Structure formats: C-alpha cells, structure tokens
Amino acid sequence: MLHSVGTVLLAAAGGALATWFALRRRDSSVSPNNDEPERVTRVDAHLASSSVGRPTPATSTALRRDVQQRFEQREAKFDLEMLDRLLRDIRDLSGADETIFWRWVETRQALVPSSWSTEGQSRPAHFDVRAWGPLVKWSAEERVVQLAGDINGMPQLAVAPVATDVGIRGVLTMSAAAGLRLDRDSAKAWVQRFSGQVASLVRLFELRRDYGRHMRRSEALLDAVRRFQGHRSTETLAQTIVDTAHDITSSSLAGLVRWNATERHGVVQAVAPGGEIDPGFHVTADTIVGRACIEGTPLLFTAEGGGLADACPYGGLPRRIGSVAIVPIASAERVIGAIVVEGPSAEDVSQHEVRNLGLLAAVARGPLEVAWEIEEVSRRARTDALTGLANRRHLDEQLRRVVAETDRFGGASSLILADLDHFKSINDKYGHDAGDVVLKHVAQLMTDAIRTVDLCARYGGEEIAVLLPQTSQSGAVELAERLRSLLESRPVSLRGGEKIPVTASFGVATYPAPVPSGDWLLSAADKALYEAKAGGRNCVRAVNPSDVTADAYKARK
C-alpha cells in the first residue's frame, strides 16, 4: 500500500510542480514586474494535472441489457484487481495471513467474500469461517469493530465495518493464525483506518459505474436522436424507431403503433423484420396495446407473471410469447402511439429495458408528432372530406405517375369512371343527408373491392374514379362488372329501416391501347361512361378502339 500511495503522491506532486512552473512562466511573460504571482492551490494543481480522455461515443445498442452487463463485468474485474492490491498492502503492513473485503448483499441479507489478498486463489485460503464467521456478521449488523483471539497480546482477528455516506458496504477482516503484527489497541485503530480506505475506493467504484451508465445512456440517446433526424417520410422514421427499439432491448421483435385517442383505435406503422403483424394492421381498444394506450402507462407482461399465455399484443392470431412490453408515446396529455417489444422467453424483456424504452419514447415523440401532423395535413389535402376517398387533385397527380410508369416499364393501365344512377332523385326523395349516406356507402364498398395498389377517388358530385396500374382493358372491364353487381346487390339501409337501391353506370378506358395518349384517358373513360348511360344505365361500357381519334378525345374541361 505504501508503494502504491507513494506512486500516486509522486504523480500528483509532479503534476503540481509542472503546473506551478507553467503558471510562473505565464505570469512573468504577462507582467514581469509582478512581485506577487497568483498562488496555485492544490485543487488547481490537481485539476491541471488530470487527464480526462474523450469517451468513446456509444450507439443505441449500448442500452441493451446484455451489452451493459458485459461492459460492467469488465469494469468490475478491473475494480476487483485494484481492491486486491490494496488488500495485499494492508496484509503486509498488518502482518496478517489474509485480508478480506466481505461484500454485503442486500437481496440475500448475507456477507460474501468479494476481494482478498491471497494471490492465485479462487476463494480465501486462511480464514476460519466456523470460528470467526459470526463475528464478521455481527460487525456488519451492529457496525462495530471486533477483535478476536490473543497470542502474546496480539489479536488473531480484527474486523471493521466498511460504510460510506450511503450505507453499509461490507466488512474488512485482517486475520493471522499466529497473531497480527499489531497489539490490540493498534489493531483496533488501524483496522478502522484501513476500512475507511476500502470504503473510499468502493464508493469511487460505485460512482464511476453510475457515471458510466449515465454517460452511455446519454450517448446512446444522442445516437437515437441523430438516427431520427433527416427522414423524408413517416415510413422511414417509423422503421428507424422500431429498429432502435430492437437495438436497445434484448427482444426479438419490435413494433410501432400510431394511436388515435379520440377514436380509441390504432394502426401498426412499422415492425421489425420477422414479425407476424404487417404495417397497416388495425389495433383495437380491447387488445393489450390498446389497453396500454388508453391507460397511458407502460405495461410489462411475462409468461411467468401470468396474464399472457397464448396471445398477440396487437390483437392478431394468438402465438406463444414469453414477455412483452408496451410503452405509450404521450404528447400534450394524450397518447399518440406506442412502442411494442416482445420475446419468446420471460427474461427477454425486463423492467430495465422498459425504462430504456421510456427514454426512447420521449426522444421519438417530437419527430413523430411533427411527421404525423404533416402527414395528416397532406392527407386532408388529398382526401375528400365526405367519403374519405382521394380527391380530384390527388387523382390527377396519381394518373400522371401511373402513365409515366407505364411508359417506362411497359404493360397497360386502366381507368374506370362510375356515375350513380338517378342520384338527384335520391336527394329529392330522401334528402341530402341520405344522399351523403349513399355516397359513403358506395365509397366503402368500392374501396374494399379493389387492390391496395389501386386508387379510388371522388371525381366530382356522384362520380367515382378507380385508377388501375398494370391492368389490361379486359381486367378493368371484369372489375367494373364486379363493382356494378356489388352495388346492385347491396342497397343502403337508413336508420328507419328503409332501403335505398343503388346502381351505377361504368365507363372503362385503357392506356396505351386502345387509348394511345395518357392525356386522353379521362376523356376516353368519360365518353365510355356516357355510352353506358345512353345504353340504359346500370351497365359497363369500354372504349371502342375504332372510335379513338384526336378529335374525339380532347381534354375534358
């Protein structure tokens, strides 16, 4: 110990002298006539001689339980090596056979040997547990110094509690079968001084570990913030959040849900690869995720804790889950979403990782809220308020895109225009509110009947357009006929029980054949629709190739 302490003192003294001479040189160069140079305190000297290296930036994976455990295990190994050195110095100074630091384990209410002076041994080699064990425990419980044995006035055992400002940390023992090199009074005094040194070192280890945890957490969260920046779409932002949630936990699956607190309904925005739930899956209030969003508090379920069994957090088909955590994302006293992680075993998701997810949710809230608000504004600008279908503006944009893709990749694309038959008479007979119900009814039926790549839009009034990428004329006519038959078979039911029959006329046009120009597609479908109305309504008509001329298909105003 004297050697190690001396080394530290020499290093500190060297740093202090170097700093003092540097300050003297600086003072003499600035003010050569200054007879009273600024005095250098030992605190200034210590700070000036300290060298703090820049910590390695941590990625978000540093928050994972297994990563943090590996890092702290490496730190603990280094700490114990330092403590072993101190115990060897204490052994040599006191003449002990062995010195041991017994760590107090709160969860077990027991003392376990944490570090000892005997080299090359996996356990203490010279301590008589049967004879001296009760004294060690008594010293910890009562926080008193104990001496035992007496050989020519020299105790065989000296025991002192190791306590810091935050509580008991363990016990220090010095033992020698032939007696220590100290008399009883000296042994009592020195064991207390030595235990104070051990306590200081243990406290430094604890502070460094806490500091390291905070630093890694801060660096990892900064890494997450950087990952969340610069995304041009909500899809990529949502996927980045899911990937980060997967990185910072030991879970096998992760997902992000967007929640509508008013409607008590959510939609899966993104999932980690391998998940059984796809983006777009609807999440209801009676699911585990729905419950967490409604309550606004994080939930953790494990198979061991019960309440999980065969289930699906999102409400899908039941499957075996070992653990699942749902952490709501709250903004302005309302929940806007939730991060969900799960694993096949009960140990995959812990309370520690739930806290990490809470930090991630807090960091992700701002970017998500902005992105979703922009998306909502954009959606409203593209959507018809009554039916929820795309509006005319969005249809025109998508029509240009589909035509361009057809030119680039080949194939054919089609457009269907539908007009509700005798819609004015429906408004006149049942009222405009009933007319709105009919329009929403038709919009829902047609939306449910088309592919996800197709676009259903309200073209104007009672006209509805269906844009079909990579669809031939025969395929478009077949779909139009199915839609016509579907509307005819599903009358609208009013609240009073009265039913309104609904039919529609359909016009079909296809690019590049028979319509050779994408600019003519709307006019061509409209002309075919006019022919369906002239043919008796409630029917489908397609463009006749022989009628395709530039004069016949001028842009519709």
N, C-alpha and C positions, 0 to 999 in steps of 0.2 A: 504493500500500500504506500509506504514511504517513497518508494521509487516512482510509482505512478503519479502520486501527488506532486512529487518534486518535478517530474516532467511537465505536468500541467502548469505549475508555478513558473518554471523557466520559460515556457512558451508564452505565458501571459506577460511575464516581465519583459521578454524580448520584444513583444508587440508594443508594450507601453513605451519602452525606450525609443523604439523606432518612430513611434508617433510623436513623442516629445521632441526628438531632434528635428523631425519634419516640421512641426509647428514652430520651433525656434528659427529654422531657416526661413519659413514663410514670414514670420513676424519681422525678422531682421531685414528681409528684402522689401517689405512694405514700409516699415518705419524703423530705420536704422538707429534713430535716436531714442527709441522707446526703452526706458530703463526698467519697466515693469511688464515683461511679456505676460500674455494671458496664461493663467495656470491651467494645467491639464489634470482633470480629475481622473480617478481610477475608472469611473464609469465611462468617461470619454475614451480612455485608453483601451478599455475592453471592447467597446463598440467599434473603435477604429481598427482593432486587430482581428475582429471577427470576419470570417469569410463565408458568406452565405451563397451557395450555388443556386442557380436557377433550376427550380424543379421541372422535371420532365412533364410536359402537358399531358393530361390524362384524357383518353377518349371516353365516350359514354359507356364502353364496356367495363371501365374501372368500377362502376357501381354494382356490377354483378356480385352476388354473394360469394361465389367460388373464387373469383378474381381477387376480391378484397381479402378473403381468408388466406389465400396463398401469399399475398403481399404482407399481411400482418404476421404470418408464420415466419417469413424471412426476417422481419423486424424483430420478432420475439427471440429468434435464435441468436441474433446479434446482441440483444439486450441481456440474455442469459449468459453469454460469454463474458460480457463486461462485468456482470454481477459475480460470476465465478472468480474473476481476477481479484475483485475487491475482497471476496471471502477468503481467498488464499492469502492475501496480505494480512487480513485480520487473524487468520490462523497462525501465521508465522510470528506476528507481533505478540500474540497472547500465549503462545506455546501450546496451542490446542492440537489434538489429533485431527479434529474436523470441526469446521464451522458450517452451519446450515441456515438458509433462509426458508422458513416454513410459511407457505402462502395460505392465507385464509380464504377458503372458497365459500362464499356466502350461500350459494344454492345448496351446498351439501352440509353446511354448518360444520366444516371439518378443516383441519390443517393438513396440507400435503407438502412434501419437500419440493421446492421449486428450483433451488440452486444450492450447490455445496462445493466445498473446497477440494475434495479428493479427486484428483485427475484420473481420467480413464475409467470411471465407474458410472454405470447406468443408474445406480442408487447410492445413497450414503452408505459408507462402509464401516463406520466406527461408532455409530450412535446406538445406544441401548434403549430401544423403544419401550420395552417392557418395564424397565426401571424408571425411565425419565419421561416417557410419553405423557402421563397425567400432569406433570409439572409444566410441560410446554403448553398444553391446552389451558391449564389454569392461568398461566401468564397472559394468554391471549384474551381469555374471558374477563379477567379482572384488571388487565393492563398493569401488571406489577412485575418487578424484577425478582427472579428466583435464583437461588444458589443451592447446589446440592453436592453431597459428598465432602470429605475433608481428609486430605493427605498432607500432614505436616503444615496445617493452616492454609493449604492451597485447595480451593474447591475443584471438584471434578467437572462440574457443570455450571454454566452461567446462562441465564435465559432472560431476554428482554423483549417486550412488545415492540413491533415496528408499526408506528402510527404516523399518519400525515394529517394535514388540515381537513381532509375529507373522511377520516375514519381509520379504523384498524386495517392494516395491510398484511399482517402476519407476525411472525416471531423469529428472532435471531437466537441461535444457540451456539455456544462455544463449549466443547467437551474434550476432556483428556483423561484417560484411564489412570494415569499416574499423577493427575493434578495439573492444573493450569500453571503458568509461569507467574501468576499474579496472586497476591493474598486476597482475602475475601473483600476487603474494602476497595482495593484497586480493581478487582474483577467486577464488582458492582458498578463502579464509576465508569470503567472502560466499556463494559458491555452496553451501557446506555448511550455512550458516545458513538460506539460502532453502529448501534441500531439506528441512531439518528442519521448516520451517513447512508445506511442502506435505505432508510425511508426517503431521503432526498433523491437518491438515484431511482428508486421505484416510482416516485412521484414524477420525475423527469420523463421516465419511460411512458407513463400514462398520459402526460401532457403531449408528448411528441406523437403518440398514437392517435389521440383525439385531433391534434392539429393536422396530422396526415390524412385522417378521414375527411375532415372539412376541406382540406386543400384538394384532395382527389374528387370529392363531390362537387366542389365549385368548378374545377377544371372540366369535369365531365359534363356539368350542366352548361358551361360555356360552349363546349363542343356541340351539345344538343342545339343550343341557340344558333350556332353557325350553320348547323345542318338544316335548320328550319328556315333560314333566310334564302331569298332569291328564287323561290319556286313560282313558276308562272301559272300553275294550275292547282286547284284544290286536290286533284287526284295524286299528284306527286308529293304535295305537302302531307296529305293523309298517309301515304305509303311510307314516307320518311319517319313520321311519328310512330307508326306501327313497328318499323324496323328498329328504331331507337328503343322502344319499349321491350322488344325482344332482346336487344343487346344488354340492357341494364338489369335484366332478370334471368333467372335460371329456367324460365318457362320454355315450352316447346312451341307454343302458338300464341299469337297476339292479334288483336283487332281493335279498330276504332269505330265507334258508333256516333252518328250525329243524332241528337235528340231534340224533339220539338216538345217543350214543356207544356205548351197550350193544348196540343192535341194528344199529349201523353203517348207519343209514338216516335220510334227511331228507325234509322236506316244504317246498315253497315256501310262504311265508307271505304275501308281497306282492311285486308287481313294479311298475315304473314304467309309465305308460301307453304303449302301443305295443309292449309285449313280446309275444313269440310263446309264452311259457310263462304259464299261468294259475296263480293260487293254488290250492294243493291238489295240485300236480304232485309225484310221488314222485321223490326223488333217491337213487340207489343208490351203493354204495361204489366202483364201478368208473368213475364219472364224474369230471370234473375237479374239481367242487365236492366230491364225496365224498373224493377224494384229499387236498384241502386240509384238510378237516375231520379226517380220520384222522391226517394228519401234524401238524396243529395249527400250521402255518406259512403265512404269506401266500404266494400264488403269483401271478406275473405272466407272461402269455404274450402274445407278439406274432406277427403273421404273418411279420415279418422274422426273428424269433428262431427260428422253426420250432416244431414241436410243436403247432400249432394247426390250420392248414388248414381244411377244412370240418368243423365240429364244433358241438356245443352243450354249454355248460358243465354244464347240468343233466341232460343225457342225452336230450334230445328230438331231433327231426329235425335233421340236420346243416344248417348255414347258414354263409354266409361271415362270418367275424368277423376284424377287424383286430387287436384287442387285448382282453384280458380279465384282470381281477384278482379274486382271491378272498381275502378277509381273514377268518379264523376269529374267532369271538367266544368267548373262553375264560373259564371260571369254575370255581374250585376244582379246577384241574388237569384239567378236562375241557372239551371243546368243546361248546357248546350251540347254535351256529348259525354262519352265515357271511353276510357282505355281499358281493355279486357286482356288479361293474360291467363293462360292455363297450362297445366302439365299433367302427365299421366300418373305421377305419384304424389303423395301427400306432402313430400318435402320440396317439391319443385317451386312452390310459391310461399314465401314467408312474410311475416309482418315487416321485417326489414325491407323487403322488396316492395311491399305496399307503400312504405314511406318514400322510397325512391320514385315510385310511380306517381305519388302525390306531387313530388317536386317536378317531375316531367310534365304532369298535367298543368301545373301552374305556369311553366315555361311555354307550353304549347298553346295555352289559352288565347293569348294575344294574336299570334299569327293565324290561328284557326278562326277566331271571331272575325277578323278582318277579311280573310279569304272567303268565308261562308257568306258574309254580308255582301261582298262584291258579287259573289255567285248568285245570291238571291236577287240583287238588283238587276243583274244581267238576265236572270231567268224571267223576271217580270217584264223586262223589255222585249223578250222573245215570246211571251205567252199571252194567249187570250184569257182575259180575266174571268169570263163566264164559264167556258168549257175546260180550261186548263190545257187546251191544245196549243201547238205552236201558232203564232200569228202570221199574217201575210208577209211581214218583213223577214221573219226567220225562214219562211218557206222560200222566198226569193233567194236568200243567201245560200241555203242548202241546195236549191235547184242548180245554181251556178257551180257549186262544188261537185255535185254528182255528175253533171255534164262534163266538167273538166276531168274527173276521174275516169269517166267512160272513154273520153278521147285518149287518155294516157294508157289505160290498161286494157281497153277493148271491151267486148261484150255489149250489153244493151241495158238501158234504164227506162223505167216507165213512170207515168203519172196518171192517177185516177182522180177525176173530179166527180163528186156526188152532190146532188141537189135534192133536198127533201121535197117530196111531192105535196102540193096543196098546203104549204106551211102557213100561208096567210089565213086560210080558213081555220086552221088550228088556233091561231091567235084570236081570230074573231069569235070563235065558238067557245073556247075555254079560257081565254085571257092570256096576256103576255107572260104572266108568271108560269102558266102551264107550258107556254112555248119555250121558256127558258129550261124547264124541266126536260122537255123533249130533246132540246139541243144537247144538254149534258148527258142524257141517256144515250143518244146516238154516238156522242164523242167517246164515252166509256166503252161501248160495245165495239166500236171500230178500233180503238186503241188496243184493246185486249186481243183482237183478232189478227194483228199484224206482227211482224218480226221486230226485234229490238233495233235493227239497223234501219228500219223504215221510219218515215216521218209522217205523222198525221197532223194536219193543220186546218184551222178555220180560215177558209179563203175569203169569206165575206158573207154576211147575212146567214142564210141557211145552207151555204155551200161549204163542203169539206173536201180537202185535197189529201191524197195519200201519195207520197213520193217513194218510189221503189228502186233503190240502187240494184244494179246487176240482176235485172228482171226482164225477161222477154215479154213480147206482147201476149203470147198465149198464157204465160204465167200471170200477167196482170189481169187479163180477162177472167181467168179462173178465180182469182182473189176477189175481183169485183162482183162476180156472181155469188160467191160465198157471203160477202158482205150484204148484198141485196137480200138474199134469202134469210140471213140472220136478223136484219132489221124487220123484215116482214113477219117473222115468227116471234118477235119479242115486242109486243105492244107496251106502251108506257102506262104504268099504274099510278093514278093520282091518289091523294090521301083519302078521298071519299070512297075509294074502291072502283071508281070509273076508269075504264081503259081507253087509251087513245091509240088507234092503229097508226103505224108509221111505215111508210115506204119511201124509196128514193130512186132517182134515175142516175145512171153512171155512164161517164164517158172515159175512154181509155186511149192514151197516146204513148208511143214508144220511140225512143231515140237510140241509134241513128236510122233505124228503118222501122216503119215507113216514113217517120218524120226526120228529114236529113239535117235539120238545124236545131240546136238546143234552144235557140231564141224563139222557135215556133212551137215548143212543146205545150205551153199553157194554152195557146190559141187552138192548137190541134185537139187537145183534150176537151176544151170548151165547145168546139164545134161538134165533137162526138157526143157530148152531153146534150146539146141542142137536138141532135138527131134522136137520142133516146127519149127526150120529152115529146118530140113530134111523133114518135112511134108508139105512144100510148102510156108513157111513164112506167115506173117500176120495172125497168129493164136495163140491159147493158149494151152499149154500142162502142165499137173500136174504130179507130181511124181507118178509112178505106184507102189503101195505097194509091189507087188511081186518082184520088182527089187531092193528092199532095202537090200543091203548086205554091209559088211565092205569093201570088195574088190572093190565094185562098187563106193563107196563114200569116197575115200581118199582125204585128204585136197588138194585144188587146189593151185598150185604154182603161 
